[in-house]
Amino acid sequence: MFLVEYASGKNATFYDNDAGVLLSKDQNAMVSYHFHSTGEETKVHLQLGIKFYPKGYVPKHIQWSKQLGQEAAPDLDIPAGQIVRRDGYTRLNKAAMITAWQPHMHIRGKYQCLELIYPTEPVVAETVTCASWDYNWHTIYNYQDDVQPIVPAGTLLHVISWYDNTTANKYNPDPKNWVGAGTGRTIDEMGFSWIGWYDLTDAEYKAAVAARKAQQAGTANTKTAALNR
């Protein structure tokens, strides 16, 4: 069971009040990390802390955090001196409440967006979040309760990533070189989003959509009343 991702400059990941990660009995914790050589010995100190719900309490939902919407990583092709766009897709097989979005690229990352493509006729697509990228700040965007995307089963997560392999990118170590995919070195590249969510039953999905519509209608009525004063 994956717990959470942490990288330089990341802020906290928040969980809904009635959601949590499910840890099975007697599981071992494993930490995986990657660096690249600097020519010097580097000391690493890692700490892991877990806060449990009270004994006997069972959260209503299991909250997930996974890297989704990754492009065909082995085929990542960023020519020297160019800005490149790559697209990745993941299909959600169950209805879901999306709680968080965190873009992830490496040094040549420039910008990333999350688009939701709904399984409707005709097809409807909605861009829900975009952010500029800075490798020193792996920011996670925790959605407020009233704007968490509620998506039906079959929704496609479309992750759009732009890479800047030009001299305009001040962090670029060598804009004269082609760059490909790599998971172990930060001087290589990757592109996906860390998505936080929990699954919904059909009944929960319908109830959540109805509650959101009622909330939005109430907000609209309040604004109209204020304008008419």
C-alpha positions as CSV (number, residue, x, y, z in Angstrom):
1,M,0.0,0.0,0.0
2,F,1.5,3.3,-1.1
3,L,1.5,6.0,1.6
4,V,2.6,9.3,0.1
5,E,5.2,10.9,-2.1
6,Y,7.6,13.6,-0.7
7,A,10.0,15.7,-2.7
8,S,11.9,19.0,-2.2
9,G,9.7,21.9,-1.0
10,K,6.5,19.8,-0.8
11,N,3.7,21.1,1.5
12,A,1.4,18.8,3.5
13,T,-1.1,16.3,2.0
14,F,-4.5,16.6,3.7
15,Y,-7.1,13.8,4.1
16,D,-10.8,14.1,4.3
17,N,-12.3,13.8,7.8
18,D,-13.7,10.3,7.0
19,A,-10.9,8.9,4.8
20,G,-7.5,7.3,5.5
21,V,-4.9,4.9,4.1
22,L,-5.5,1.3,4.9
23,L,-2.4,-0.4,6.4
24,S,-2.6,-4.2,6.8
25,K,-1.3,-5.9,9.9
26,D,2.5,-6.7,10.0
27,Q,3.3,-4.6,7.0
28,N,6.9,-3.3,6.7
29,A,7.6,0.3,5.7
30,M,9.9,0.9,2.8
31,V,11.3,4.2,1.7
32,S,12.4,4.7,-1.9
33,Y,14.3,7.8,-3.1
34,H,16.6,8.9,-5.9
35,F,19.5,11.2,-6.2
36,H,22.3,11.8,-8.7
37,S,26.0,11.9,-8.0
38,T,27.6,15.2,-6.8
39,G,31.1,13.8,-6.3
40,E,30.7,14.1,-2.5
41,E,29.5,11.8,0.3
42,T,26.0,12.8,1.2
43,K,24.2,11.9,4.5
44,V,20.5,11.2,4.4
45,H,18.3,11.3,7.5
46,L,14.7,10.1,7.0
47,Q,11.8,10.0,9.4
48,L,8.4,8.5,9.0
49,G,5.4,9.3,11.3
50,I,1.9,7.8,11.1
51,K,-1.1,8.9,13.0
52,F,-3.8,6.3,13.5
53,Y,-7.5,6.6,14.0
54,P,-8.7,5.5,17.4
55,K,-8.8,1.7,17.9
56,G,-12.0,0.3,16.5
57,Y,-12.8,3.2,14.3
58,V,-13.2,2.4,10.6
59,P,-13.1,5.4,8.1
60,K,-15.8,5.4,5.5
61,H,-13.3,5.7,2.6
62,I,-9.8,4.6,1.7
63,Q,-7.9,7.5,0.3
64,W,-5.4,6.8,-2.5
65,S,-2.3,8.6,-3.8
66,K,-0.8,7.4,-7.0
67,Q,1.1,8.7,-10.0
68,L,-1.3,8.8,-12.8
69,G,-1.5,10.3,-16.4
70,Q,2.0,9.3,-17.2
71,E,3.1,9.6,-20.9
72,A,4.8,6.6,-22.5
73,A,7.9,7.1,-20.4
74,P,10.5,5.1,-22.5
75,D,9.4,7.2,-25.5
76,L,9.9,10.6,-23.8
77,D,11.7,12.7,-26.4
78,I,12.8,16.3,-25.6
79,P,15.2,17.6,-28.4
80,A,17.9,20.1,-27.6
81,G,16.8,23.7,-27.6
82,Q,13.1,23.0,-27.8
83,I,9.9,23.3,-25.8
84,V,7.9,20.0,-25.9
85,R,4.4,19.0,-24.9
86,R,3.6,15.5,-23.8
87,D,0.2,14.0,-22.9
88,G,-0.7,11.1,-20.6
89,Y,-4.0,9.4,-19.7
90,T,-5.5,7.3,-17.0
91,R,-9.0,5.9,-16.8
92,L,-10.8,5.9,-13.5
93,N,-12.9,2.7,-13.4
94,K,-15.0,3.9,-10.4
95,A,-16.7,7.1,-9.5
96,A,-14.4,9.2,-7.4
97,M,-13.9,12.3,-5.3
98,I,-10.6,13.9,-6.3
99,T,-9.0,15.4,-3.2
100,A,-5.6,16.6,-4.5
101,W,-3.4,17.2,-7.5
102,Q,0.4,17.4,-7.6
103,P,2.3,17.9,-10.8
104,H,5.6,16.1,-11.2
105,M,8.4,16.7,-13.6
106,H,12.2,17.2,-13.3
107,I,14.5,20.1,-14.1
108,R,13.1,20.9,-17.6
109,G,9.5,20.9,-16.5
110,K,7.7,24.2,-17.3
111,Y,4.0,23.8,-16.9
112,Q,1.3,21.1,-16.3
113,C,-2.5,20.9,-16.5
114,L,-5.0,18.3,-15.4
115,E,-8.0,17.9,-17.7
116,L,-11.0,15.7,-17.0
117,I,-12.6,14.0,-20.0
118,Y,-16.1,12.7,-19.0
119,P,-17.7,9.6,-20.4
120,T,-20.7,11.5,-21.9
121,E,-22.3,11.8,-25.3
122,P,-21.1,14.2,-26.6
123,V,-17.8,14.0,-24.9
124,V,-17.2,16.9,-22.4
125,A,-13.7,17.9,-21.3
126,E,-12.9,20.3,-18.4
127,T,-9.5,21.7,-17.4
128,V,-9.6,21.8,-13.6
129,T,-6.1,22.8,-12.5
130,C,-2.9,24.2,-14.1
131,A,0.4,25.3,-12.5
132,S,3.8,26.5,-13.4
133,W,6.5,24.1,-12.5
134,D,9.6,24.7,-10.3
135,Y,11.6,21.6,-9.4
136,N,12.5,23.1,-6.0
137,W,8.9,23.3,-5.0
138,H,6.9,20.1,-5.4
139,T,3.6,21.7,-4.5
140,I,0.5,19.6,-3.8
141,Y,-2.8,21.4,-4.4
142,N,-5.4,20.1,-1.9
143,Y,-8.8,20.9,-3.2
144,Q,-11.2,22.7,-0.8
145,D,-14.3,20.5,0.1
146,D,-16.7,22.6,-2.0
147,V,-14.6,22.3,-5.2
148,Q,-13.2,18.8,-5.1
149,P,-13.9,17.3,-8.5
150,I,-16.6,14.7,-8.4
151,V,-16.2,12.4,-11.4
152,P,-18.2,9.5,-12.7
153,A,-16.8,6.0,-13.5
154,G,-15.0,6.0,-16.8
155,T,-13.6,9.5,-16.5
156,L,-10.2,10.0,-18.2
157,L,-7.5,11.9,-16.3
158,H,-5.6,13.8,-19.0
159,V,-2.3,15.2,-17.8
160,I,-0.6,17.7,-20.1
161,S,3.1,18.5,-19.5
162,W,5.4,21.1,-21.1
163,Y,9.2,20.8,-20.9
164,D,11.6,23.6,-21.6
165,N,15.0,22.4,-22.9
166,T,16.2,25.8,-24.0
167,T,18.6,28.4,-22.7
168,A,15.6,30.3,-21.3
169,N,15.3,27.7,-18.6
170,K,17.8,28.9,-16.0
171,Y,17.8,25.5,-14.3
172,N,18.7,23.6,-17.5
173,P,22.1,22.0,-17.0
174,D,22.8,21.6,-20.7
175,P,20.3,22.9,-23.3
176,K,22.5,21.5,-26.1
177,N,21.6,17.9,-25.2
178,W,18.7,15.7,-26.0
179,V,16.8,14.5,-22.9
180,G,14.9,11.3,-22.4
181,A,13.1,9.4,-19.6
182,G,14.7,8.3,-16.4
183,T,13.5,7.4,-12.9
184,G,16.8,7.4,-10.9
185,R,18.5,10.7,-11.9
186,T,17.0,14.2,-11.6
187,I,18.9,15.2,-14.7
188,D,16.7,12.8,-16.7
189,E,13.0,13.6,-17.1
190,M,9.5,12.2,-16.3
191,G,6.0,13.6,-16.3
192,F,2.8,12.7,-14.5
193,S,0.6,13.9,-11.7
194,W,0.2,12.6,-8.2
195,I,-3.5,12.3,-7.8
196,G,-5.3,12.0,-4.4
197,W,-8.8,10.5,-4.4
198,Y,-11.2,8.1,-2.9
199,D,-13.8,5.9,-4.7
200,L,-17.5,6.4,-4.5
201,T,-20.3,3.9,-4.8
202,D,-23.1,4.8,-7.3
203,A,-25.3,5.9,-4.5
204,E,-22.5,8.1,-3.0
205,Y,-21.7,9.6,-6.4
206,K,-25.4,10.6,-7.0
207,A,-25.7,12.0,-3.5
208,A,-22.4,14.0,-3.8
209,V,-23.5,15.5,-7.2
210,A,-26.9,16.4,-5.8
211,A,-25.3,18.1,-2.7
212,R,-22.8,20.0,-4.9
213,K,-25.6,21.3,-7.1
214,A,-27.7,22.3,-4.1
215,Q,-24.6,24.1,-2.7
216,Q,-23.9,25.9,-5.9
217,A,-27.6,26.9,-6.2
218,G,-27.5,28.3,-2.7
219,T,-24.4,30.3,-3.4
220,A,-25.9,31.7,-6.6
221,N,-29.1,32.7,-4.8
222,T,-27.0,34.4,-2.1
223,K,-25.1,36.4,-4.7
224,T,-28.3,37.4,-6.5
225,A,-29.9,38.6,-3.2
226,A,-26.8,40.7,-2.4
227,L,-26.9,42.3,-5.8
228,N,-30.6,43.2,-5.4
229,R,-30.1,45.0,-2.1
